[in-house]
Every structure is written in structure tokens, then in C-alpha cells.
Amino acid sequence: MLSLRMAAMSLAVTISAPVKAAEIAAIERNIIMISGEIVKGDADKFATIVVTAPADTVVILSSGGGGIFESMMIGEAIRARHFATGIPNDATCASACGLIWLAGIPRYIGSTGRVGFHAAYVVKEGVASETGSGNAVVGAYLTNLGLSYEAIFYVTSAAPDNITWLHTADAKRIGIDAITVEKKTDETPAPPKVAQLPDGSPLEQKVMGLIVSYYALWSRDGTDVEALAQYYKDSVAFYGAVTSLAKIMDEKRKFSVRWPIRKYTVRTNTLFAKCSGACSITGVVEWDVASVERNAHSTGTANFVVKFDPASGRIIAEDGSVLASHSERLNATPQTSPPVASLPIPAAPQPVPQQPLPPAGGGWTPEQMTASGTSSFAAGRVDRTDYEKWFEALAPGPYQEGAMFWAENRSIKPTPTCNQANRQPLWIMGCSAGKAKLDNSDYRRRTDRNYWLGWNSV
């Protein structure tokens, strides 16, 4: 990555002519305000403030611009910490300030707020002239933020003496996602707030913020998902097997082609993080994905288990399983389109009506008869019956075959892996789901004889 500090020493570029340092202050526990012109030293001032800022911080902006490198260094700090950015109603964030705003995850803007951009320029003998090298550095910065080429061109296209104000239609067209905050007429507008996270240490709060921002970025519509790579290490324990970042990103691209409209919502009340060496976080996420071309719509929930490297803030392990899902057709008329890649995350089976346990006593051994009055024996019977119902509800195909593979081979030493290179994504997900369904039961069968007897009585 290009060092902005090194570039700043070799290229003096500004976007407007600042007269004094910006006001940068933490006005609440999780709100930092930046107002006024941005000058040399403001990035260091911002870095000092964010040392103790929590993961759910929102950076509120109201500025006409200033030093381009100071602004990009502030933006890099915001993106590294996955802070949100916001422009209040009736406020303006122009030129270099807009570069800071673009770094937010997510980005907020008041319905009467404005954000504008133009090309980088240098001033020589009182005359402003566009600089290609300055725009190249801005382009590198925007690329690192995950913006598309179309968005980068849009941000740097206006002449130095002009400005392009971002409109909602343009933002949607070029993939600059933002959440609009409507102006309230009956009270003073409040800064946008992000979801409240559960309690935890500063590091645990940070990884909870990382997982929320990960799913916020994954919720960007379209097929440009390259920015997700910043969340992963080069090698990840992905659903039970060591997987390269390149392969993970290939699966993400395939999924985005099949489901170009995506929304993921983390249930923050389900989050639990624990940092001891690596940081582990578990929780539940809701998904709502759609494809107009295929006239398809899918919703559901899944659990996840993710491990972060605390030093880099990147994912080193990921696992999980589908809890429930629902698929249906959209009301839109389907259009003819070429075949697309296989779905990497499958629809989970629909729940089947509850049925009574199989009759007791049929073919039981004397030991089973003796244990049948214990709670562990009863729990084993219930869990075995629930698993059988789950498996019977699976539709024939790769997902079911993956689940069957795990059930039949999980006792083999060494333990097999679900993430096999020659298998389809649906097979891998079915195997992982089967593993998730059986792991707890297998542990109880190994440690509780009465539970084992109950499990085998069905």
C-alpha cells in the first residue's frame, strides 16, 4: 500500500486553501467531530483522539476541505478501525472532507447535508491547476477503500474551480453506499448512531465492531466485492480446512453474481466475543438476498464462529451453519440471462412437523432398559430423533450428500475435512451443516453413557 506520509513529503497537493487547523474533538463517548479546514498536523491530532475511541464510533464531518494527504491519512485511520462517518443535516463536506467521508463503514448523510468532490490540484503563482500525480494518489486511496473505477472517475472528474455534488441516483449508480438520515422538524437533529454492541473489553468491542462492519460491507449491492479481502488473512481456516484468500474471494464473487442484491443484519444481542491470544466471536446474522434476473428471493438466519488475529484485525478462521431459510419468487418478470455460478451458501431445509418419538422398548438391551428412566437417556433419544428429521427433510443433491458424508465418516481417524477442493460449494456447506448438527451430540455420546444408550435406542 502506498504510504501517504511518504507521498506527502514528495508532493505538495491541496484541494482548498486552509487558513487554520480543523476543530477535532470527541464530543461524546462514541462521536468525534471534525469541522473547519484540514491542515498539516490534523491527522496526528485525530490519531491521538482515536486511541481510546470505541468500535462503534461515528466521525461527524462539516468542512470545506483542506490538505489532501492529511485528509487521506485521517480516512485511512477511520477505515482501519471500521468507524462510521456522517454528515449532519444542513452541513457541507466538500473536497478533501469528502475523501474522509468515503472511508466510513457505514456512511451516513443527512437528507439536507451535502458532500462534493473535485480533482486534486496545485497552486502555482496564484493559479490552480489539476495534477495527474495527485489524482493518481487519490485513486490509489479510493481503490483501497474498495470503490469502483466508475466511482473513482466520478470523485476526481470535476475541475479545480468546480465541484460535483453527490446525488442519491449517482451514488446508487456508481456504488457509493450511504444511509440517509431524515431531518426532524420537531427537534434538533441528532447525529446518527450505530447499533449498540454488548459489553466487553476494548479488544472484544473492536472485534464485534469488525464483524458488524464486515456484514455491512457484504451488504453492498452488485458484484464488486473486492473490498472484502481486507478482512481476511492470506490463509484462513475456512469451514474446517486451510483455504487461500484467493479461493475465498472467488467464492464471494460467485455468490455476488448469483445474488447481486444483498442485505445482512447482525443480531447484536447474540454477539459474544472472547480474546485470549486470538479473538473468537460468535453470533447470528439474518440475510435477505435477491436476483431480479433469476426472479429469486431468499431470506433466513445463520450462526457464525469467526476468529480474528488481534494484531492485524483480520479473520484467521471462519465457520457456521444455516439455522433457517425461506426461498420464493420475486414479483418481477424474469429476464433471459446466461447461466451463473453455483450458489455457495445453500438454502437450509424447511422444518418438518413435530412427530412423537419412536415407541420405547422395541429391541432394547437390558442396559438400555435400565438407563431409560434417566434424563440423559431421554435427551439422547430426542436429539437423535431431531437429527433424523433434519436429515430426512434435506432435498436430494450435493447438500444432502455432504451431510451424509460427515455422518458416515466423522469417526474415521484422522477426522475428514468438509472443505475439499474437488467438491461443490453446496456439498461443502452440507457437510459443514451436518458437522454443526452432530458435534454437540457426538461429545455427549463420548462423555455420557446413558445419553449414548438413548441415542442408539432410536
C-alpha angles and dihedrals in degrees: 000000000000111000107235091199091057091046091050091059093053102040125041104205129161135177097202135003108264121205102187140008119280120255106249117179142147101240095177137010092276104017126088119185124208115186135161132022118338115230140168111302096029092103090056090047090052092047090055092052097047094055090089098028115123124238094258094060120143119204109213115206134202112156143125092221135260137175112019097209095046088051094049092048089053088048092051090052091050093050093045089056094038093234122168121240128212141185112205124226113280090016129118127217109184140170112342090010088063089059089058092048091053090061094066125110100228112011121215128194130179116241088243095037123102136212122188140180142195139167123289115257144177127225116227120176090344095308122114115219130177116252122212093200090053092051089048090057091047089049091053090050093049091047089055088053089057098249119155123246089252091055092048091052090049093051095049101035104088117092120250091257093048137055136210113220112210113241125195094247092051092046091054093045096052097036102251099145118205137164114230117222111204118226114249116225098196100051144020110286113254124215114258116266128207125223115296110248126214119263120277145129117298090261092048090048088051095054091046088054090048094055092048091050091046092058091042089057092044086055092067109117120238136039101287099105100144092115089070089074090075089070096058136071116231089260124034135183091236115187093330102322136077106257131182121242089239092059093046091052090048089057091048091052092050091050092049091053091053094042109028093165110065139166125176123185121190114214095228092195088065095054119115122174130185124182118199108140095321119030115241122197129184131185148123127273129194119216133200113180132166145176119204091192092057094035088232134140129181132183133175149113134268136182122230137199112196131174122203129199101234093209096058100020090231132132116261099170136022133182139149146128142234114264101185139341144179127203128194143152122269119236090241119104109255117243129214111261138161119266115280134209123284117273108262095198112049132214110257119236117269115251115261125222114276114261130191120264117265113273114283124244101023106142094341120159120237089256091055091048090053093048095044093093094059126096091231091057091050091048091052091053093048094048093047091050092048091051093049091051091049093050094045090055093058115108115239111264142074095321092055091043091054092051091048091050092057093046092051099040107032093101094054116110120257091037111244123241127236095209098078117165095222094052130093118251090247091055091050092049092047090051091048091049091050090050091051091049094050105035097085093042092048091053092050091047090055095047105033118053094192091052089051090051091050092048091053093046092076 
